Amino acid sequence: KNQFSEVFDFEKINQPLQVRNRRRGDRFQPLGMRGEKKLKDFFIDAKVPKKLRDQIPILVSGDEILWVVGYRMSDRFKVTDSTRRKLAVSFMKRDA
């Protein structure tokens, strides 16, 4: 596992999955947090430079963020002891 690979609880996901860039008002529940956080605030706290924020892929299920690729997945889709099926997702970083 690396920062570009993640495993999710398949049964919590609404399909189809999509990859998109950030949108105004995006919120998610970062892994390990109890409440939601604005994606903008997450990027600020993670010290992601402004010029890179629009280049980071966001994996979504409907309107819900599953994963800010390379940074953090959503706590809502994490694998738990009751997970029966998993979905592994990987991204490859391409050099510009």
Secondary structure, DSSP 8 states (H G I E B T S, - for coil): --TTEEEEEGGG--SSEEEE---TT-EE-BTT-SS-EEHHHHHHHTT--HHHHTTS-EEEETTEEEEETTTEEBGGG---TT---EEEEE------
